[in-house]
């Protein structure tokens, strides 16, 4: 009895039943199936995601494996996972910045852990395989060098500064260019010039994501950045307490006035888990969720308190690396995956065209 060899059409038909949960379309229509090869009963192909930080990649791989395995004549299935991060379509050619997506992390007030979120977000995206840069735009209080464990830049080229690198993330900060503990008493024009130089006079590699740590408040730095670099979106970091929420709302409305898409709200230091398993709501509870609902934007997630976060910031070893299985690291990774998914969805909607040619 002759053995039926699976056909390309049958395999693609099976894969049309596997959907990207975020984009709500099947993998074939989304042009995610590439390099399909059939040899006897063996089927090989690649699923090309829109971000390596896709939170649903394991689910999609499993469903694709099951779908193709059920095709008549298939004896084995081998799936490779890859990613190609789409650009948000915004024109950054004026400044010659090779960035596909730029994400600003902001807060209405200081002390809410904004830089901690920015650092761990960047490292989580880099861990997933993305090309990531981290720009410390907090000119008056640059903490990124300390939190990433880097004290100086590499030697500059004749044309540009070379960004530092740590944990797979490219870094730039005013902290690399001034003496330790030297205060910067700058007016708006000087600050504006510095931020533009961090974008144009730095030899950034081509980046899938540039994460930007903004200073607290709604001042010159935020305005300069929005005027200098089109942003894919902004993230607001807040504590659950009312005072923080009031200030965070101002930061959120700032993004709206500057026509920056709001990706959502992150509630930091949400609760402290005690040794007996109970939770202590030191700064209140549910504030971030209420802020998101009030403003009509997504609530991305709540990050618990943990002493290892502070230790990681002080030692230059982000908690997401030193304690990857801790609840706080898992929460930070979930935030990174959520943001990556939101940015990819927005970029594909910006393109407004989904290619139909499936096999590369």
C-alpha positions as YAML, in Angstrom:
chain: A
units: angstrom
residues:
- id: 1
  name: UNK
  ca: [0.00, 0.00, 0.00]
- id: 2
  name: UNK
  ca: [1.44, 3.36, -1.10]
- id: 3
  name: UNK
  ca: [2.22, 5.88, 1.61]
- id: 4
  name: UNK
  ca: [0.51, 9.22, 1.08]
- id: 5
  name: UNK
  ca: [2.99, 12.12, 1.17]
- id: 6
  name: UNK
  ca: [1.57, 15.30, 2.69]
- id: 7
  name: UNK
  ca: [1.20, 18.23, 0.33]
- id: 8
  name: UNK
  ca: [2.08, 21.87, 0.88]
- id: 9
  name: UNK
  ca: [-1.56, 22.78, 0.40]
- id: 10
  name: UNK
  ca: [-2.68, 20.35, 3.10]
- id: 11
  name: UNK
  ca: [-0.08, 21.60, 5.58]
- id: 12
  name: UNK
  ca: [-0.99, 25.26, 4.97]
- id: 13
  name: UNK
  ca: [-4.67, 24.42, 5.27]
- id: 14
  name: UNK
  ca: [-4.00, 22.90, 8.70]
- id: 15
  name: UNK
  ca: [-1.99, 25.96, 9.76]
- id: 16
  name: UNK
  ca: [-4.88, 28.24, 8.79]
- id: 17
  name: UNK
  ca: [-6.59, 26.87, 11.89]
- id: 18
  name: UNK
  ca: [-3.82, 28.17, 14.18]
- id: 19
  name: UNK
  ca: [-4.36, 31.77, 15.29]
- id: 20
  name: UNK
  ca: [-2.17, 34.43, 16.82]
- id: 21
  name: UNK
  ca: [-4.17, 35.22, 19.99]
- id: 22
  name: UNK
  ca: [-3.16, 38.89, 19.94]
- id: 23
  name: UNK
  ca: [-3.59, 39.63, 16.24]
- id: 24
  name: UNK
  ca: [-6.70, 37.41, 15.89]
- id: 25
  name: UNK
  ca: [-5.68, 36.09, 12.49]
- id: 26
  name: UNK
  ca: [-4.27, 32.75, 11.42]
- id: 27
  name: UNK
  ca: [-0.52, 32.20, 10.98]
- id: 28
  name: UNK
  ca: [-0.75, 31.76, 7.22]
- id: 29
  name: UNK
  ca: [-2.65, 34.99, 6.62]
- id: 30
  name: UNK
  ca: [-0.21, 36.82, 8.88]
- id: 31
  name: UNK
  ca: [2.69, 35.56, 6.74]
- id: 32
  name: UNK
  ca: [4.26, 33.89, 9.78]
- id: 33
  name: UNK
  ca: [4.89, 30.55, 8.06]
- id: 34
  name: UNK
  ca: [8.22, 30.53, 6.24]
- id: 35
  name: UNK
  ca: [10.63, 28.00, 4.71]
- id: 36
  name: UNK
  ca: [8.08, 25.21, 4.48]
- id: 37
  name: UNK
  ca: [9.80, 22.00, 3.38]
- id: 38
  name: UNK
  ca: [8.27, 18.54, 2.98]
- id: 39
  name: UNK
  ca: [10.43, 15.46, 2.55]
- id: 40
  name: UNK
  ca: [8.52, 12.22, 2.64]
- id: 41
  name: UNK
  ca: [6.58, 12.31, 5.89]
- id: 42
  name: UNK
  ca: [8.79, 14.95, 7.46]
- id: 43
  name: UNK
  ca: [7.54, 18.55, 7.58]
- id: 44
  name: UNK
  ca: [9.84, 21.45, 8.50]
- id: 45
  name: UNK
  ca: [8.91, 25.12, 8.71]
- id: 46
  name: UNK
  ca: [9.61, 28.33, 10.62]
- id: 47
  name: UNK
  ca: [7.14, 30.46, 12.51]
- id: 48
  name: UNK
  ca: [8.26, 34.09, 12.28]
- id: 49
  name: UNK
  ca: [6.75, 36.08, 15.15]
- id: 50
  name: UNK
  ca: [6.31, 39.84, 15.29]
- id: 51
  name: UNK
  ca: [8.39, 39.97, 18.48]
- id: 52
  name: UNK
  ca: [10.76, 37.49, 20.13]
- id: 53
  name: UNK
  ca: [9.10, 38.46, 23.43]
- id: 54
  name: UNK
  ca: [5.74, 37.10, 22.28]
- id: 55
  name: UNK
  ca: [3.97, 35.75, 25.41]
- id: 56
  name: UNK
  ca: [2.02, 33.21, 23.34]
- id: 57
  name: UNK
  ca: [4.90, 31.71, 21.33]
- id: 58
  name: UNK
  ca: [4.89, 28.35, 23.13]
- id: 59
  name: UNK
  ca: [1.14, 28.05, 22.69]
- id: 60
  name: UNK
  ca: [1.32, 28.85, 18.98]
- id: 61
  name: UNK
  ca: [4.17, 26.39, 18.45]
- id: 62
  name: UNK
  ca: [2.26, 23.65, 20.26]
- id: 63
  name: UNK
  ca: [-0.96, 24.29, 18.33]
- id: 64
  name: UNK
  ca: [0.94, 24.40, 15.01]
- id: 65
  name: UNK
  ca: [2.65, 21.11, 15.86]
- id: 66
  name: UNK
  ca: [-0.67, 19.44, 16.67]
- id: 67
  name: UNK
  ca: [-2.37, 20.80, 13.56]
- id: 68
  name: UNK
  ca: [0.33, 19.65, 11.16]
- id: 69
  name: UNK
  ca: [0.81, 16.29, 12.90]
- id: 70
  name: UNK
  ca: [-2.84, 15.53, 12.16]
- id: 71
  name: UNK
  ca: [-2.35, 15.95, 8.39]
- id: 72
  name: UNK
  ca: [-2.51, 12.66, 6.50]
- id: 73
  name: UNK
  ca: [0.94, 11.28, 5.73]
- id: 74
  name: UNK
  ca: [2.84, 13.43, 8.24]
- id: 75
  name: UNK
  ca: [5.24, 11.37, 10.33]
- id: 76
  name: UNK
  ca: [7.34, 14.07, 11.99]
- id: 77
  name: UNK
  ca: [7.16, 17.85, 12.43]
- id: 78
  name: UNK
  ca: [10.07, 20.18, 13.14]
- id: 79
  name: UNK
  ca: [9.30, 23.82, 13.90]
- id: 80
  name: UNK
  ca: [11.83, 26.61, 14.27]
- id: 81
  name: UNK
  ca: [10.82, 29.87, 15.98]
- id: 82
  name: UNK
  ca: [12.09, 33.21, 14.71]
- id: 83
  name: UNK
  ca: [11.00, 36.83, 14.95]
- id: 84
  name: UNK
  ca: [11.00, 39.94, 12.82]
- id: 85
  name: UNK
  ca: [9.93, 43.01, 14.77]
- id: 86
  name: UNK
  ca: [7.90, 45.38, 12.57]
- id: 87
  name: UNK
  ca: [8.60, 49.09, 12.56]
- id: 88
  name: UNK
  ca: [5.90, 51.36, 13.91]
- id: 89
  name: UNK
  ca: [6.06, 53.27, 10.63]
- id: 90
  name: UNK
  ca: [7.03, 56.58, 12.20]
- id: 91
  name: UNK
  ca: [9.56, 58.63, 10.27]
- id: 92
  name: UNK
  ca: [12.76, 58.96, 12.27]
- id: 93
  name: UNK
  ca: [14.92, 59.68, 9.23]
- id: 94
  name: UNK
  ca: [15.39, 63.35, 10.15]
- id: 95
  name: UNK
  ca: [17.54, 62.31, 13.11]
- id: 96
  name: UNK
  ca: [18.96, 59.19, 11.43]
- id: 97
  name: UNK
  ca: [18.08, 57.02, 14.43]
- id: 98
  name: UNK
  ca: [17.93, 53.32, 13.43]
- id: 99
  name: UNK
  ca: [15.03, 52.44, 15.74]
- id: 100
  name: UNK
  ca: [12.00, 50.38, 14.79]
- id: 101
  name: UNK
  ca: [10.04, 51.12, 17.97]
- id: 102
  name: UNK
  ca: [10.61, 53.65, 20.79]
- id: 103
  name: UNK
  ca: [8.93, 53.12, 24.18]
- id: 104
  name: UNK
  ca: [9.01, 55.89, 26.80]
- id: 105
  name: UNK
  ca: [8.68, 54.95, 30.48]
- id: 106
  name: UNK
  ca: [7.35, 57.83, 32.57]
- id: 107
  name: UNK
  ca: [5.86, 58.71, 35.94]
- id: 108
  name: UNK
  ca: [4.23, 61.75, 37.43]
- id: 109
  name: UNK
  ca: [6.51, 61.75, 40.45]
- id: 110
  name: UNK
  ca: [9.85, 60.36, 41.57]
- id: 111
  name: UNK
  ca: [10.41, 57.33, 43.77]
- id: 112
  name: UNK
  ca: [7.90, 55.00, 42.11]
- id: 113
  name: UNK
  ca: [10.46, 52.68, 40.54]
- id: 114
  name: UNK
  ca: [10.24, 54.02, 36.99]
- id: 115
  name: UNK
  ca: [13.92, 53.41, 36.25]
- id: 116
  name: UNK
  ca: [13.70, 49.92, 37.74]
- id: 117
  name: UNK
  ca: [10.85, 49.10, 35.38]
- id: 118
  name: UNK
  ca: [12.72, 50.60, 32.40]
- id: 119
  name: UNK
  ca: [15.91, 48.65, 33.16]
- id: 120
  name: UNK
  ca: [14.20, 45.30, 33.65]
- id: 121
  name: UNK
  ca: [11.94, 45.89, 30.65]
- id: 122
  name: UNK
  ca: [14.98, 46.47, 28.44]
- id: 123
  name: UNK
  ca: [16.84, 43.43, 29.80]
- id: 124
  name: UNK
  ca: [13.77, 41.20, 29.44]
- id: 125
  name: UNK
  ca: [13.36, 42.22, 25.79]
- id: 126
  name: UNK
  ca: [17.06, 41.61, 25.15]
- id: 127
  name: UNK
  ca: [16.84, 38.19, 26.82]
- id: 128
  name: UNK
  ca: [14.07, 37.24, 24.41]
- id: 129
  name: UNK
  ca: [16.43, 37.88, 21.49]
- id: 130
  name: UNK
  ca: [15.43, 41.43, 20.53]
- id: 131
  name: UNK
  ca: [17.93, 44.18, 19.72]
- id: 132
  name: UNK
  ca: [17.44, 46.70, 22.50]
- id: 133
  name: UNK
  ca: [18.74, 50.13, 23.48]
- id: 134
  name: UNK
  ca: [18.17, 51.94, 26.78]
- id: 135
  name: UNK
  ca: [18.33, 55.74, 26.80]
- id: 136
  name: UNK
  ca: [18.57, 57.48, 30.16]
- id: 137
  name: UNK
  ca: [16.77, 60.76, 29.49]
- id: 138
  name: UNK
  ca: [16.68, 61.65, 33.20]
- id: 139
  name: UNK
  ca: [19.32, 64.35, 32.79]
- id: 140
  name: UNK
  ca: [19.13, 65.59, 36.38]
- id: 141
  name: UNK
  ca: [19.11, 62.18, 38.06]
- id: 142
  name: UNK
  ca: [20.77, 59.58, 35.82]
- id: 143
  name: UNK
  ca: [20.56, 56.20, 37.55]
- id: 144
  name: UNK
  ca: [20.82, 53.83, 34.60]
- id: 145
  name: UNK
  ca: [24.64, 53.41, 34.68]
- id: 146
  name: UNK
  ca: [24.51, 52.29, 38.32]
- id: 147
  name: UNK
  ca: [21.51, 50.02, 37.80]
- id: 148
  name: UNK
  ca: [23.13, 48.37, 34.77]
- id: 149
  name: UNK
  ca: [26.57, 48.09, 36.36]
- id: 150
  name: UNK
  ca: [28.42, 50.23, 33.80]
- id: 151
  name: UNK
  ca: [30.68, 53.16, 34.69]
- id: 152
  name: UNK
  ca: [31.97, 54.43, 31.36]
- id: 153
  name: UNK
  ca: [31.49, 54.46, 27.61]
- id: 154
  name: UNK
  ca: [33.74, 52.67, 25.14]
- id: 155
  name: UNK
  ca: [36.17, 54.91, 23.21]
- id: 156
  name: UNK
  ca: [34.35, 57.22, 20.79]
- id: 157
  name: UNK
  ca: [34.82, 57.17, 17.04]
- id: 158
  name: UNK
  ca: [35.82, 60.38, 15.22]
- id: 159
  name: UNK
  ca: [32.17, 60.88, 14.28]
- id: 160
  name: UNK
  ca: [30.07, 59.61, 17.18]
- id: 161
  name: UNK
  ca: [29.92, 58.36, 20.74]
- id: 162
  name: UNK
  ca: [29.74, 54.59, 21.12]
- id: 163
  name: UNK
  ca: [27.01, 53.36, 23.49]
- id: 164
  name: UNK
  ca: [27.97, 51.17, 26.42]
- id: 165
  name: UNK
  ca: [26.56, 47.65, 26.55]
- id: 166
  name: UNK
  ca: [25.42, 45.42, 29.39]
- id: 167
  name: UNK
  ca: [23.30, 42.25, 29.39]
- id: 168
  name: UNK
  ca: [22.75, 42.59, 25.65]
- id: 169
  name: UNK
  ca: [21.39, 46.14, 25.96]
- id: 170
  name: UNK
  ca: [23.02, 49.24, 24.45]
- id: 171
  name: UNK
  ca: [23.13, 52.16, 26.91]
- id: 172
  name: UNK
  ca: [23.47, 55.92, 26.83]
- id: 173
  name: UNK
  ca: [23.23, 58.32, 29.77]
- id: 174
  name: UNK
  ca: [24.49, 61.74, 30.79]
- id: 175
  name: UNK
  ca: [25.87, 59.85, 33.78]
- id: 176
  name: UNK
  ca: [28.68, 58.59, 31.52]
- id: 177
  name: UNK
  ca: [29.70, 62.13, 30.57]
- id: 178
  name: UNK
  ca: [29.86, 64.03, 33.87]
- id: 179
  name: UNK
  ca: [31.86, 63.52, 37.04]
- id: 180
  name: UNK
  ca: [30.19, 61.48, 39.80]
- id: 181
  name: UNK
  ca: [27.96, 63.60, 42.03]
- id: 182
  name: UNK
  ca: [28.30, 66.61, 39.71]
- id: 183
  name: UNK
  ca: [24.97, 68.46, 39.57]
- id: 184
  name: UNK
  ca: [23.63, 69.60, 36.21]
- id: 185
  name: UNK
  ca: [22.09, 73.04, 36.48]
- id: 186
  name: UNK
  ca: [20.75, 73.34, 32.97]
- id: 187
  name: UNK
  ca: [18.01, 75.40, 31.41]
- id: 188
  name: UNK
  ca: [15.62, 73.98, 28.84]
- id: 189
  name: UNK
  ca: [17.65, 74.67, 25.66]
- id: 190
  name: UNK
  ca: [20.72, 72.84, 27.01]
- id: 191
  name: UNK
  ca: [18.61, 69.89, 28.05]
- id: 192
  name: UNK
  ca: [16.91, 69.81, 24.64]
- id: 193
  name: UNK
  ca: [20.30, 69.83, 22.93]
- id: 194
  name: UNK
  ca: [21.61, 66.99, 25.12]
- id: 195
  name: UNK
  ca: [18.62, 64.75, 24.36]
- id: 196
  name: UNK
  ca: [18.93, 65.35, 20.62]
- id: 197
  name: UNK
  ca: [22.64, 64.53, 20.82]
- id: 198
  name: UNK
  ca: [21.88, 61.27, 22.61]
- id: 199
  name: UNK
  ca: [19.80, 60.35, 19.58]
- id: 200
  name: UNK
  ca: [21.91, 61.69, 16.70]
- id: 201
  name: UNK
  ca: [25.50, 61.69, 17.97]
- id: 202
  name: UNK
  ca: [25.50, 58.12, 19.29]
- id: 203
  name: UNK
  ca: [26.36, 55.15, 17.08]
- id: 204
  name: UNK
  ca: [23.29, 53.07, 17.94]
- id: 205
  name: UNK
  ca: [23.05, 49.74, 16.16]
- id: 206
  name: UNK
  ca: [19.76, 49.01, 14.43]
- id: 207
  name: UNK
  ca: [17.34, 48.46, 17.30]
- id: 208
  name: UNK
  ca: [14.03, 46.64, 17.53]
- id: 209
  name: UNK
  ca: [13.22, 48.62, 20.68]
- id: 210
  name: UNK
  ca: [14.65, 51.77, 22.24]
- id: 211
  name: UNK
  ca: [13.44, 52.00, 25.85]
- id: 212
  name: UNK
  ca: [13.60, 55.56, 27.18]
- id: 213
  name: UNK
  ca: [13.70, 56.29, 30.90]
- id: 214
  name: UNK
  ca: [12.13, 59.73, 31.29]
- id: 215
  name: UNK
  ca: [12.61, 61.94, 34.34]
- id: 216
  name: UNK
  ca: [9.63, 62.28, 36.68]
- id: 217
  name: UNK
  ca: [7.15, 65.04, 36.02]
- id: 218
  name: UNK
  ca: [5.94, 66.77, 32.88]
- id: 219
  name: UNK
  ca: [8.73, 69.18, 32.01]
- id: 220
  name: UNK
  ca: [11.33, 70.06, 29.39]
- id: 221
  name: UNK
  ca: [12.79, 66.57, 28.96]
- id: 222
  name: UNK
  ca: [9.46, 65.02, 28.04]
- id: 223
  name: UNK
  ca: [8.68, 67.83, 25.61]
- id: 224
  name: UNK
  ca: [12.13, 67.69, 24.03]
- id: 225
  name: UNK
  ca: [11.97, 63.95, 23.54]
- id: 226
  name: UNK
  ca: [8.51, 64.01, 21.98]
- id: 227
  name: UNK
  ca: [9.61, 66.78, 19.63]
- id: 228
  name: UNK
  ca: [12.85, 65.02, 18.70]
- id: 229
  name: UNK
  ca: [11.83, 61.38, 18.34]
- id: 230
  name: UNK
  ca: [8.45, 59.98, 17.26]
- id: 231
  name: UNK
  ca: [7.43, 57.53, 19.98]
- id: 232
  name: UNK
  ca: [5.66, 54.21, 19.50]
- id: 233
  name: UNK
  ca: [4.04, 54.71, 22.88]
- id: 234
  name: UNK
  ca: [4.39, 55.65, 26.51]
- id: 235
  name: UNK
  ca: [4.07, 53.64, 29.71]
- id: 236
  name: UNK
  ca: [3.03, 55.20, 33.02]
- id: 237
  name: UNK
  ca: [4.49, 53.75, 36.24]
- id: 238
  name: UNK
  ca: [2.67, 54.50, 39.47]
- id: 239
  name: UNK
  ca: [2.30, 53.33, 43.06]
- id: 240
  name: UNK
  ca: [-1.15, 52.30, 44.32]
- id: 241
  name: UNK
  ca: [-1.41, 55.33, 46.66]
- id: 242
  name: UNK
  ca: [-3.61, 58.30, 45.77]
- id: 243
  name: UNK
  ca: [-0.84, 60.92, 45.74]
- id: 244
  name: UNK
  ca: [1.10, 58.90, 43.20]
- id: 245
  name: UNK
  ca: [-2.04, 58.35, 41.12]
- id: 246
  name: UNK
  ca: [-2.78, 62.06, 40.94]
- id: 247
  name: UNK
  ca: [0.70, 62.74, 39.59]
- id: 248
  name: UNK
  ca: [0.61, 59.72, 37.28]
- id: 249
  name: UNK
  ca: [-2.59, 61.03, 35.72]
- id: 250
  name: UNK
  ca: [-0.79, 64.25, 34.87]
- id: 251
  name: UNK
  ca: [1.95, 62.23, 33.19]
- id: 252
  name: UNK
  ca: [-0.65, 60.27, 31.27]
- id: 253
  name: UNK
  ca: [-2.40, 63.41, 30.09]
- id: 254
  name: UNK
  ca: [1.00, 64.80, 29.07]
- id: 255
  name: UNK
  ca: [1.38, 61.92, 26.62]
- id: 256
  name: UNK
  ca: [-2.06, 62.66, 25.24]
- id: 257
  name: UNK
  ca: [-1.26, 66.35, 24.71]
- id: 258
  name: UNK
  ca: [1.95, 65.38, 22.94]
- id: 259
  name: UNK
  ca: [0.05, 62.89, 20.73]
- id: 260
  name: UNK
  ca: [2.01, 59.93, 22.11]
- id: 261
  name: UNK
  ca: [0.01, 56.66, 22.13]
- id: 262
  name: UNK
  ca: [-0.48, 55.39, 25.69]
- id: 263
  name: UNK
  ca: [0.42, 51.72, 25.98]
- id: 264
  name: UNK
  ca: [-0.88, 51.43, 29.53]
- id: 265
  name: UNK
  ca: [-0.32, 51.71, 33.27]
- id: 266
  name: UNK
  ca: [2.05, 49.63, 35.41]
- id: 267
  name: UNK
  ca: [1.49, 49.54, 39.17]
- id: 268
  name: UNK
  ca: [4.81, 49.13, 40.98]
- id: 269
  name: UNK
  ca: [5.33, 48.11, 44.63]
- id: 270
  name: UNK
  ca: [1.81, 46.79, 44.50]
- id: 271
  name: UNK
  ca: [2.03, 44.64, 47.62]
- id: 272
  name: UNK
  ca: [4.49, 42.91, 49.95]
- id: 273
  name: UNK
  ca: [4.18, 39.16, 50.32]
- id: 274
  name: UNK
  ca: [4.85, 38.11, 53.92]
- id: 275
  name: UNK
  ca: [6.51, 34.84, 55.02]
- id: 276
  name: UNK
  ca: [3.14, 33.35, 55.98]
- id: 277
  name: UNK
  ca: [1.82, 33.90, 52.46]
- id: 278
  name: UNK
  ca: [-0.40, 36.88, 53.23]
- id: 279
  name: UNK
  ca: [-0.05, 40.19, 51.42]
- id: 280
  name: UNK
  ca: [0.46, 43.60, 52.95]
- id: 281
  name: UNK
  ca: [-0.79, 46.55, 50.89]
- id: 282
  name: UNK
  ca: [1.77, 49.09, 52.06]
- id: 283
  name: UNK
  ca: [0.80, 51.78, 49.54]
- id: 284
  name: UNK
  ca: [-2.89, 50.89, 49.24]
- id: 285
  name: UNK
  ca: [-4.46, 48.60, 46.71]
- id: 286
  name: UNK
  ca: [-5.89, 48.68, 43.20]
- id: 287
  name: UNK
  ca: [-4.82, 52.23, 42.42]
- id: 288
  name: UNK
  ca: [-3.17, 51.44, 39.11]
- id: 289
  name: UNK
  ca: [-6.23, 49.57, 37.90]
- id: 290
  name: UNK
  ca: [-8.48, 52.49, 38.85]
- id: 291
  name: UNK
  ca: [-6.20, 54.96, 37.08]
- id: 292
  name: UNK
  ca: [-6.24, 52.89, 33.91]
- id: 293
  name: UNK
  ca: [-10.02, 52.59, 34.00]
- id: 294
  name: UNK
  ca: [-10.44, 56.32, 34.69]
- id: 295
  name: UNK
  ca: [-8.16, 57.23, 31.80]
- id: 296
  name: UNK
  ca: [-9.52, 54.57, 29.45]
- id: 297
  name: UNK
  ca: [-6.15, 52.90, 28.87]
- id: 298
  name: UNK
  ca: [-4.93, 49.31, 29.45]
- id: 299
  name: UNK
  ca: [-3.78, 48.16, 32.88]
- id: 300
  name: UNK
  ca: [-0.62, 46.21, 32.08]
- id: 301
  name: UNK
  ca: [0.11, 44.64, 35.45]
- id: 302
  name: UNK
  ca: [1.07, 44.87, 39.12]
- id: 303
  name: UNK
  ca: [4.64, 44.37, 40.31]
- id: 304
  name: UNK
  ca: [5.13, 43.25, 43.93]
- id: 305
  name: UNK
  ca: [7.68, 44.64, 46.38]
- id: 306
  name: UNK
  ca: [10.84, 42.62, 46.87]
- id: 307
  name: UNK
  ca: [14.16, 43.49, 48.53]
- id: 308
  name: UNK
  ca: [16.02, 41.81, 45.67]
- id: 309
  name: UNK
  ca: [14.85, 44.59, 43.35]
- id: 310
  name: UNK
  ca: [16.69, 47.20, 45.42]
- id: 311
  name: UNK
  ca: [19.72, 44.92, 45.71]
- id: 312
  name: UNK
  ca: [19.80, 44.45, 41.97]
- id: 313
  name: UNK
  ca: [19.59, 48.19, 41.33]
- id: 314
  name: UNK
  ca: [22.41, 48.94, 43.76]
- id: 315
  name: UNK
  ca: [24.68, 46.17, 42.51]
- id: 316
  name: UNK
  ca: [24.12, 46.75, 38.81]
- id: 317
  name: UNK
  ca: [22.59, 43.30, 38.34]
- id: 318
  name: UNK
  ca: [18.88, 43.59, 37.43]
- id: 319
  name: UNK
  ca: [16.58, 41.33, 39.42]
- id: 320
  name: UNK
  ca: [15.18, 39.75, 36.28]
- id: 321
  name: UNK
  ca: [18.64, 38.20, 35.80]
- id: 322
  name: UNK
  ca: [19.59, 37.39, 39.38]
- id: 323
  name: UNK
  ca: [16.24, 35.97, 40.51]
- id: 324
  name: UNK
  ca: [14.43, 35.01, 37.29]
- id: 325
  name: UNK
  ca: [11.89, 32.72, 38.99]
- id: 326
  name: UNK
  ca: [10.83, 35.20, 41.68]
- id: 327
  name: UNK
  ca: [7.30, 36.66, 41.55]
- id: 328
  name: UNK
  ca: [8.67, 40.15, 40.89]
- id: 329
  name: UNK
  ca: [10.78, 38.96, 37.95]
- id: 330
  name: UNK
  ca: [7.87, 37.03, 36.47]
- id: 331
  name: UNK
  ca: [5.71, 40.15, 36.79]
- id: 332
  name: UNK
  ca: [8.36, 42.30, 35.08]
- id: 333
  name: UNK
  ca: [8.76, 39.75, 32.28]
- id: 334
  name: UNK
  ca: [4.98, 39.71, 31.79]
- id: 335
  name: UNK
  ca: [5.01, 43.51, 31.49]
- id: 336
  name: UNK
  ca: [7.76, 43.31, 28.85]
- id: 337
  name: UNK
  ca: [5.85, 40.67, 26.87]
- id: 338
  name: UNK
  ca: [2.61, 42.64, 27.09]
- id: 339
  name: UNK
  ca: [4.27, 45.83, 25.85]
- id: 340
  name: UNK
  ca: [6.06, 44.00, 23.01]
- id: 341
  name: UNK
  ca: [2.73, 42.52, 21.90]
- id: 342
  name: UNK
  ca: [0.99, 45.91, 22.04]
- id: 343
  name: UNK
  ca: [3.75, 47.57, 20.02]
- id: 344
  name: UNK
  ca: [3.64, 44.83, 17.38]
- id: 345
  name: UNK
  ca: [-0.14, 45.04, 17.07]
- id: 346
  name: UNK
  ca: [0.04, 48.83, 16.67]
- id: 347
  name: UNK
  ca: [2.82, 48.53, 14.07]
- id: 348
  name: UNK
  ca: [0.85, 46.04, 11.97]
- id: 349
  name: UNK
  ca: [-2.27, 48.20, 12.21]
- id: 350
  name: UNK
  ca: [-0.15, 51.15, 11.08]
- id: 351
  name: UNK
  ca: [0.89, 49.20, 8.00]
- id: 352
  name: UNK
  ca: [-2.78, 48.42, 7.41]
- id: 353
  name: UNK
  ca: [-1.78, 45.65, 5.00]
- id: 354
  name: UNK
  ca: [-1.37, 41.98, 5.89]
- id: 355
  name: UNK
  ca: [0.64, 40.10, 3.24]
- id: 356
  name: UNK
  ca: [-0.91, 36.98, 1.79]
- id: 357
  name: UNK
  ca: [2.18, 35.38, 0.21]
- id: 358
  name: UNK
  ca: [2.80, 32.71, 2.82]
- id: 359
  name: UNK
  ca: [5.82, 30.65, 1.95]
- id: 360
  name: UNK
  ca: [9.31, 32.15, 1.97]
...
